Amino acid sequence: MPDLIAPPAAQQPAEAAELVSLALSDGDLDAALAQYEPGAALRPWAAGAERGDGGLRATLTSVMDLRLPLSARVLAVLPAGDLALVLAEREIAGSGPGGAPLRFRGQGASVVRRQPDGAWRIAADAWCLAAPDPR
């Protein structure tokens, strides 16, 4: 039976990034995808890695498959009418496969657009997650 409870909708621009993190941490891919506009772009990258595009669904699935909490801390919001730029720091930390400690952290930016229903959804997203410098 399909889930009859709709995912929460962001009522403020910053909530969109936070709701994606909560949904992925909970293992709810549909709720994470609901925070993005149809056709939204997500460009994740790691330090030293090629900045490719595996697609929104595939990228979110790979993050969710780590089965680790993803946090988002909003650093700034720059509103411009029905658009806003949200700068955030994200972190994934915990025990990875085989019990080895895993930690990725980095900053990113989201372009968020107000929808006709008043909710805010992500139109374009860029994250940089990397392991902390051991120094």
N, C-alpha and C positions, 0 to 999 in steps of 0.2 A: 504494500500500500504506500503511495507517495506521501512524503512529509507535508502535512497541511499547515505547518507553521512557517511563515515566511521569515527569511533571515532579517535581522535588524537593518534599518537603513540609516546612513549617516545624516544627522540633522545639522552638523557643522562640518566644515572641510577637514579638520584634524581627525574627526571620528572615522573617516574612511580608512586611513592607514591603521588606526587602532583596531578597527573591526576585521581587517584582513588578518592581522597578527593573531587576534583571538580565534578566528575561525580556523586558521592553519594549526594553531596550538591544540585546538579541540578535534582536529582531524575532519573538519567539515569543508570539503572542497567547494561544494555548491554555495555555501555561505560566503566563502572567500571570493569566488567568482562574481557573486551578486554585488560586490562593492565596485566592480569595474563596468564601464560602459561597453556595449557591444563594439567590437573592433579595437578595444583599448590595447595599447602597447606596453609591455613590461620588458625592460632591459636590465637584467641583473649582470653583475660582473664581479670578479674577484681580482685582487691585486695580482698582476702578472699574467692574467688569463685573457684570452681573446674575448671580446665583447660580442657574443653571438646572440641570436634570438631563437630560442627553442619553442616559442609560443607561450601564451599566457597560461593555458591549462597545464601544459607539460612542466613549465617552470614552477608553478605553484605546487603541483603534485610532487616534484622532486624535493621541495622544501618540506612539505607535509610528510613525505616518506621518511624523513629523519626521525620522526616521532619525538621531537624535542620542542620545548616551548620557544616561541618566537615573540620577542617583545618589541614594541615600537615606542619610542619616546619622542614626542613632537618637540622640535627645537624652535620652529618659527612658522608662522602662517602669513603669507602675503596675499590679501584679498584684492581682487580686481573685478568688481561686479559679479557676474555669474561664474567667474573662474577664480581659482586660488592656487597658489604655489605652497605646498606643504613640505617643509624640510624636517626630516626625522632621522633618528639613529635607531638602527635595528640590531638585535642581538639574538643569536641562537646559542644555547649552552646546555650541556648535559653529558651523559654517557652515550657515546656513539656505538656503532656495531662492534661487538666483541668487548664492550665495556670500557673502551678507551675514552678518555675525556675529549670532548669536542667543543670548540668555542669559535664562533664567527661573529664579527661585529663590524659595523660600518654605517656610513651616512648615505642618505638617498634623498630624492626629490620626487614629489607626486604633483601632477597637474590634475586638479579636481574641478568638476563642473557641476553646477546646480542643474538638476533635472526639472522637467515640467511639474512633477509632483512635490518639488521642494527638497527632495533628498539630494545628497552630494555623492557623485560617483567618480571614480578615477578614470581619466582619459589617457594619461601617460604616466608611467612609473619607472624610476631608475633606482636600483639599489647597488651598493658596493659592500659585499660581505667578505671579510678576510680574517684569517687567524691573526690574533694579536702578535705583535713583534716580541720575540722572546727576550729582548734586551730589557 
